[in-house]
Amino acid sequence: MNNMFFKFFKLEGLGESVKAYVDARIQLFKLEVKEKAANIITVLVFSIALVFTILMALMFLALALGNYLNSLFNNSYMGFAILGLFFLIIVLLLAMNLKKGFLHKKVHNLAAEILNLKKKS
């Protein structure tokens, strides 16, 4: 009876077509997820490398500046103490900006843009 219904309305291959369509959509979804994951991993790896390189450069520049200030003050620790206070002030400013500040909004917008991963063309 069911077979006659499908033959009457010429729907014999409908089940296979729907199944093929659903399988194709699942495969497309998997490929899109893999592409987004690959983009996120790529951005993450390059961001970590960039942050590491910047931190290393800052560390060596701070050491050089500390030694230079030590030679200016004819003291073996004053340059490093001044730099320590400077970095402490930066940490305090960043801590105050943690929840509601301008810097928080900029970083949040950048992260949202990276995670959105829409191609702009």
KOLRO-379125 format. One line per 10 residues: number of its first residue (from 0); their letters; for each residue x negated, y negated, z of N, C-alpha, C, O. Coordinates in steps of 0.2 Angstrom, whole numbers. Atoms other than C-alpha are relative to their C-alpha. Layout:
<sites>
NUM	a	X Y Z X Y Z X Y Z X Y Z | ...
</sites>
This chain:
<sites>
0	mnnmffkffk	-4 6 0 0 0 0 -4 -6 0 -3 -11 -4 | 5 6 -1 -14 -12 5 -4 -1 -7 -5 -6 -9 | 3 1 6 -23 -8 -11 4 -2 -6 1 -6 -10 | -5 3 5 -8 -12 -22 1 -7 1 1 -11 -4 | -1 8 -1 -6 -29 -14 -6 -3 -3 -5 -8 -6 | 6 3 3 -24 -33 -18 -1 0 -8 -3 -5 -11 | 0 -1 7 -22 -26 -36 5 -5 -3 4 -8 -8 | -5 4 2 -6 -36 -38 -2 -7 -1 -1 -11 -6 | 3 7 0 -14 -53 -33 -7 -1 -3 -10 -6 -2 | 6 0 3 -30 -48 -42 -5 -3 6 -10 -7 4
10	leglgesvka	4 1 -6 -39 -49 -25 -5 6 2 -7 6 8 | 4 -6 -2 -49 -33 -26 -7 -1 3 -9 2 7 | 6 2 -2 -66 -41 -24 -1 -5 5 -6 -7 7 | 0 6 -5 -61 -54 -11 -4 2 6 -8 -2 8 | 4 -2 -6 -68 -44 4 -7 0 -1 -11 -3 3 | 7 0 1 -85 -42 -4 -2 -7 -1 -8 -8 1 | 2 7 2 -85 -60 -10 -1 -4 7 -6 -7 8 | 0 3 -7 -81 -66 8 -6 2 4 -10 -2 7 | 6 -3 -3 -94 -54 15 -7 -3 -2 -11 -5 1 | 6 3 3 -107 -60 3 -1 -8 1 -7 -10 3
20	yvdariqlfk	0 7 -2 -103 -78 6 -2 -1 7 -7 -6 9 | 1 0 -7 -104 -76 25 -8 2 1 -11 -2 5 | 7 -2 0 -121 -67 23 -5 -5 -3 -10 -7 0 | 4 6 3 -128 -81 12 0 -6 5 -5 -9 5 | 0 6 -5 -122 -94 25 -5 1 6 -8 -3 8 | 4 -2 -6 -131 -84 39 -7 -1 -2 -11 -4 2 | 7 0 2 -147 -83 29 -2 -7 -1 -8 -9 1 | 1 7 0 -146 -102 25 -1 -3 6 -6 -7 7 | 1 3 -7 -144 -106 43 -6 2 3 -10 -2 6 | 7 -2 -3 -159 -95 48 -5 -4 -3 -10 -6 0
30	levkekaani	5 4 3 -169 -104 35 -1 -7 2 -6 -10 3 | 0 7 -3 -164 -121 41 -3 0 7 -7 -5 9 | 3 0 -7 -168 -116 59 -7 1 0 -11 -2 4 | 7 -1 0 -185 -110 54 -4 -6 -2 -9 -7 0 | 3 7 3 -189 -126 44 0 -5 6 -5 -8 7 | 0 4 -5 -184 -136 59 -5 2 5 -8 -3 8 | 5 -2 -5 -194 -126 71 -7 -1 -2 -11 -3 2 | 7 1 2 -209 -127 60 -2 -7 0 -8 -9 2 | 1 7 -1 -207 -146 59 -2 -2 7 -6 -6 8 | 1 2 -7 -206 -147 78 -7 2 2 -10 -1 6
40	itvlvfsial	6 -3 -3 -221 -136 81 -6 -4 -4 -11 -6 0 | 5 4 3 -231 -146 68 -1 -7 3 -7 -9 5 | 1 7 -4 -227 -163 76 -3 1 7 -7 -3 9 | 2 -2 -7 -230 -155 93 -8 1 0 -12 -2 4 | 8 -1 0 -248 -149 88 -4 -6 -2 -9 -7 2 | 4 6 1 -253 -165 80 1 -5 5 -4 -9 6 | -1 5 -5 -246 -175 94 -5 2 6 -8 -3 9 | 5 -2 -6 -256 -165 107 -7 -1 -2 -11 -4 2 | 7 1 3 -272 -166 96 -1 -8 1 -7 -10 3 | 1 7 0 -269 -185 95 -1 -3 7 -5 -7 8
50	vftilmalmf	0 2 -7 -266 -188 113 -7 2 3 -10 -2 7 | 6 -3 -3 -281 -177 118 -6 -4 -3 -10 -6 1 | 5 4 3 -292 -187 106 0 -7 3 -6 -10 4 | 0 7 -3 -286 -204 112 -2 0 8 -6 -4 10 | 3 -1 -7 -289 -198 130 -7 0 1 -10 -3 5 | 7 -1 0 -306 -193 127 -4 -6 -2 -9 -8 1 | 3 6 2 -310 -209 118 0 -5 6 -4 -9 7 | -1 4 -6 -303 -219 133 -4 2 5 -7 -3 9 | 5 -2 -5 -313 -209 145 -7 -2 -1 -10 -5 3 | 7 2 2 -329 -212 136 -1 -8 0 -6 -10 2
60	lalalgnyln	0 7 0 -325 -230 134 0 -3 7 -3 -8 8 | 0 2 -7 -321 -232 152 -6 1 4 -9 -3 8 | 6 -1 -3 -337 -224 157 -5 -5 -2 -9 -8 2 | 5 5 2 -347 -236 146 2 -6 3 -3 -10 5 | -2 7 -3 -337 -251 152 -2 0 7 -5 -5 10 | 2 -1 -7 -340 -245 170 -8 -1 1 -10 -5 5 | 7 1 0 -359 -244 167 -2 -7 -2 -6 -9 2 | 1 7 1 -359 -261 159 1 -4 5 -3 -9 7 | -2 5 -6 -350 -269 173 -5 1 6 -6 -3 10 | 5 -1 -5 -362 -260 185 -6 -4 -1 -9 -7 4
70	slfnnsymgf	6 4 2 -376 -268 176 1 -7 1 -4 -11 3 | -1 7 0 -368 -285 176 0 -2 8 -3 -7 10 | 0 1 -7 -365 -284 195 -6 2 4 -6 1 10 | 6 -3 -3 -382 -276 199 2 4 6 0 4 11 | -3 -4 -5 -372 -263 209 1 7 -4 3 7 -10 | -1 -7 3 -370 -244 206 7 2 0 9 8 -2 | -7 -3 -1 -351 -243 210 5 -5 -2 11 -4 -3 | -5 5 0 -343 -260 208 4 0 -7 10 -1 -7 | -3 0 6 -339 -258 189 5 6 0 10 5 -3 | -5 -6 0 -331 -241 192 6 -2 5 12 0 3
80	ailglfflii	-5 2 -4 -321 -248 206 5 -5 -3 11 -5 -2 | -5 5 4 -314 -263 195 4 4 -5 10 3 -6 | -3 -4 5 -310 -250 182 6 4 3 11 5 0 | -5 -4 -4 -301 -239 195 6 -4 1 12 -2 1 | -5 5 -1 -291 -254 200 4 -2 -6 11 -2 -6 | -3 1 6 -287 -258 182 5 6 -2 11 5 -4 | -4 -6 1 -281 -240 179 6 1 5 11 3 3 | -5 -1 -5 -271 -240 195 6 -5 -2 12 -3 -1 | -5 5 2 -262 -256 189 4 3 -6 10 2 -6 | -3 -3 5 -258 -248 173 5 6 2 11 6 -1
90	vlllamnlkk	-4 -6 -3 -251 -232 182 6 -3 3 12 -1 2 | -6 3 -4 -240 -243 193 5 -3 -5 11 -3 -5 | -4 3 6 -233 -253 177 4 6 -3 10 5 -5 | -4 -6 3 -229 -236 169 5 3 4 10 5 2 | -5 -3 -4 -221 -229 184 6 -5 1 12 -2 2 | -5 5 0 -210 -245 185 5 1 -6 11 -1 -6 | -3 -1 6 -205 -242 167 3 7 -1 6 8 -7 | -2 -7 1 -201 -224 169 7 1 -2 9 5 -6 | -7 -2 2 -182 -224 169 4 -5 -4 7 -3 -9 | -4 4 4 -175 -240 162 -4 -6 -4 -1 -10 -7
100	gflhkkvhnl	4 5 3 -189 -250 155 0 0 -8 2 5 -11 | 0 1 7 -193 -256 137 -4 6 -3 -2 9 -8 | 4 -5 3 -207 -243 135 4 7 0 3 11 -4 | -4 -6 0 -195 -229 140 5 1 -6 6 6 -9 | -4 0 6 -183 -234 127 -3 1 -7 -1 5 -11 | 4 -2 7 -196 -234 113 -2 7 0 -2 10 -6 | 2 -7 0 -203 -217 118 6 4 -1 6 9 -5 | -6 -4 1 -185 -210 119 2 -1 -7 4 4 -10 | -2 0 7 -181 -217 102 -5 3 -5 -2 6 -10 | 5 -4 4 -197 -210 94 1 7 1 1 11 -4
110	aaeilnlkkk	-1 -7 -1 -193 -193 102 6 2 -4 6 8 -7 | -7 -2 3 -175 -193 95 -1 0 -8 1 4 -11 | 2 0 7 -182 -198 78 -4 6 -3 -2 9 -8 | 4 -6 1 -194 -184 78 4 6 0 3 11 -5 | -4 -6 0 -182 -171 83 6 0 -5 9 5 -6 | -5 0 5 -169 -177 71 -2 3 -7 2 7 -10 | 3 -3 5 -180 -172 57 4 -1 -7 4 4 -11 | -4 1 6 -169 -179 43 -5 -3 -5 -9 -7 -4 | 4 3 5 -178 -182 27 2 -6 -3 8 -7 -5 | -2 7 3 -178 -200 21 -3 -1 -7 -8 -2 -8
120	s	2 0 7 -178 -200 2 5 -4 -4 4 -5 -10
</sites>
